[in-house]
Amino acid sequence: MNWKTLVKIPFLLLAFALSPLAGADPVWIDVRSSAEHYIDNIEGDVRISHDEIVQGVEKLLPDKNAEIHLYCRSGGRAAKAMSALKEAGYKNVSNAGGISDARTERRLVQ
């Protein structure tokens, strides 16, 4: 290897680390009301009401390829939010169902 190749390696590693391929953690969003979230929530998850989802996610996650999991009480509002996000161009959005389903999927059930 010549010195020019060796100089490029750190830059390539940095570019990969900052790319979407680096495997960023998925974002979990509670689309229930603030009152529901106050009563029961998953620590660390973002709460954005389902009717404000597009505006909230665009501020939080401008990357339209970000992995987003939505949940509510039973999955209905999460389905509406998922449709709105997909219509806004987000490609990697899923409906996890209700908050208990989100806990189970993430193995947070005690």
N, C-alpha and C positions, 0 to 999 in steps of 0.2 A: 504494500500500500504506500502511496506517496503522501506527502504532507497535506496536500489539498483535500484528499479524501478524509484524512484524520480530522481536519478542521471542520468538515461538514457533519460529522457524526453527532456532536452535541446539539447542533441545530436541528437535525432530523429527530433526535430523541425528544427535544423540547416541543417540536411541532406535533409529534405523535401524542405526547402527554396532554397537550391542550386541545387535541382533536376530539370529535364525538366518538371516535373509535376507542378512546381510552377507557370507556366503560363507566361513565358518570353514574352515580347512584340515582335510582328512580325517585321521582317526587310524588309524595302521597298528599292528596288534597281532599279535605273534608268539605263537602259542598252543602252541609246542613246550615241551619240558622245559627246565629251567635248564641242564642239561648240553649239550643240543643248541644252545641259545642261546650258551653260552660258546664252543663250537667255531666257530660261524658265526652272525653276526647282521648286521642292518642298523642302522647307527648311528642313534640317536635314536628308534627304534621301542620301543614298550612291550612287555614280555613278561608275559603272564598265561597260566598253564596253562589248557588247554581245560576242565578239570574245575572250575576256579575262576573261569571267565569272567564269570558274572553278578555275583558279589560284587565282583570287581575292577573291572569296567566301571561298576557303579553308584557306586562311590567316585570313579572317575576322571571319568566323564561322566554326570552326572545327567540331561542333556538327551537324551530318548529319540529325538530327531530328528537327533542327531549322525551325521555320515558316518563309518562304521567299516569298515575293510578288515581281514580276518583272513587269516592264512596259517600254514602249518605246514611239514611236509616234503613232503607230496604233495597236501594238500587234505582229507584225511579228518577229521582232528581239527578243522580250521577249519570243516568242514561241521557237525560236532556243536556246536561253539561258536556258530555262526551260528544254528542251530535254537534253542539255549538262549536266546540274546539276543532273538530274535524272539518267543519265548514269554514273555519278561520284558517285552515291549512296545517294544523297540527297532525302529525302522522302516526305518532306512537302513544296513543291514548287508550286506556282500558277502563272499564267499569268493574270495580272490585265488588260491587253490591253494597251491603250494609256495613256498618262499623264493625259488627261482630265478624263478618266475612273478612274484612281487612285485617283484623287481629289474627284470625285463623291462618290466613294466607302468609302472614309474616311471622307466624309462630310466636305471637305475643299473648296467647291465651294462657292463663295461669292454671 
